[in-house]
Amino acid sequence: MGGTDGIGDTDSPEAVHGEAAPDGASDTARGRRPVAAALMLGMGLAAIDGTIVATAVPQIVGDLGGFSVFSWLFSGYLLAVTVTLPVYGKLSDTFGRKPVLIAGIILFLAGSLLCAAAWNMAALIAFRVVQGLGGGALQGTVQTIAADLYPLKERPKIQAKLSTVWATSAVAGPAVGGLLAAYADWRWIFLINLPVGAVALWLVARHLHEPARPRPAARPRVDWAGALAIFATGALLLTALVQGGVAWPWLSAPSLGLLGATAVLGALTVLIERRAAEPVIPGWVWRRRTIASVNLALGAMGLLMVAPTVFLPTYAQSVLGLGPIAAGFVLSVMTLSWPVSAALSDRVYNRIGFRRTAVIGMSGAVLVLLCFPLLPYPGAAWQPALLMLLLGAALGLFQLPLIVGVQSTVGWIERGTTTASVLFCRQVGQSLGAALFGAVANGILASRLADAPVPGLPGDLDAVSRALEDPSALSAAATDHLRRAVDTAVDHVFAGAAVAAALALLVLVLLAPRRFPVLTEHESAPRTPKD
């Protein structure tokens, strides 16, 4: 193993950057292009899914009913994606990336077709879960294949392209969803996945050639008991986090029961995984400092991302008085600077290393997040937009070096599991952040509205946002009080996000090794564990 994490730390750059495409894989830029296109299409399917559906919710509810449970259109999909990530990671290490990715695309397209044919809200929610089962395979396997195909020095290019797909989806998704819902039918939101997915499926089947691996001495064993236990534990935990404080109070019997059952199942999962011959989440994921520290750091990043993605649009509309399109632009500037920063990050980490680059990025994110509560009230739209531009640049310097770095510390046989563990922690962090910051925002609102100038004002963030959409129904004093209450609540959320960013920074400084133990080409080549 090489004890470096960047060109500037070694006398032999080739020892670090010589990790070529494995034997049997496309080793030229031209040969990789169809596969890269397939990866981008596959990532696009998963990336655009949440934003494109959100704008069509009124039409979906108007057609199918089920307003009280429509939030499960998103929660059900998120649950399925999150809890299946580690399972697909292990399967891709055991059986190869290609069959897992093909199965994921087929499952996603089947779920899309079923969603388009849904006859009521319950059926649509169930079919969204099917979509999520495919989406979990898409997210993890696409990132793993990108690391397999491209040597370390070229990896930022493909990662920047994948980041651009996410950015484009964040901007285009609401517009496409709104157009289809307004001028066609909401079912087309799911049907348009079919031709895109079919092209991705053909490109993967035709052009992705995996490396030849030595035949294992024994037949690969799948830890189905561990996979089921992880799925059940994750589903219970995320259900408690998503529904707590929304469908029922945090200290109610449903919340306490779900959290208690999660603890019991979590303990059972640990026992199953410790006894399994080929565990889904092997112990080395947490015993290796590099992987464990990156998992924790990206989990903290998932936590802080809730502030801009969930609360900034509400702030832009309720406090700044912007329309939905303008509010979306305030957030979208972050998705413009992020891929640019990520694409240029290799020029930094090749000189100073992965860890130092990530520390610089997250230090910038802490400063940006702390600046948000200092914005004037009500302020101008360009002020939060500028902060989001800077935040995207900072997080691009943070996330991509860590993902590229941690993927480069493991061989082919462990890369799927490692990548999935990183994405899993990030997803869990986002779910924790939504629950935690939602409770903070609603608590601040409740205290601020206790002395409202007029009685009968709403007391939670969603209800306040709806009330401010029709200012004529409120007096000028009541409207100003509500706007200031939302401003204070969102300020507290961003302060909490700054704390999450500081935690990520502490993890990198105290736990992450100074130099990532990057493998050479020979060490990272496909081989069975017995090799």
Buried (B, 14 or more C-beta within 10 A) or exposed (E): EBEBBBBEBBEEBEBBBBBBBBEEBBEEEEBBEBBBBBBBBBBBBBBBBBBBBBBBBEBBBEBBEBEEBBBBBBBBBBBBBBBBBBBBBBBBBBBBBBBBBBBBBBBBBBBBBBBBEBEEBBBBBBBBBBBBBBBBBBBBBBBBBBBBBBBBBBBBBBBBBBBBBBBBBBBBBBBBBBBBBEEEBBBBBBBBBBEBBEBBBEBBEEBBBBBEBEEEEEEEEBBEBBBBBBBBBBBBBBBBBBBBBBBBEBEEEBBBEBBEBBEEBBEBBBEBBEEBEBBBBBEBBEEBEBBBBBBBBBBBBBBBBBBBBBBBBBBBBBBBBBEEEBBBBBBBBBBBBBBBBBBBBBEBBBEBBBBBBBBBBBBBBBBBBBBBBEBEEBEEBEBBBBBBBBBBBBBBBBBBBBBBBBBBBBBBBBBBBBBBBBBBBBBBBBBBBBBBBBEBBBBBBEEBBEEBEEEEBBBBBEEBBEBBEEBEEBEEEBBBBBBBBBBBBBBBBBBBBBBBBBBBBBBBBEBBBEBBBBBBBEBBBBBEEEE
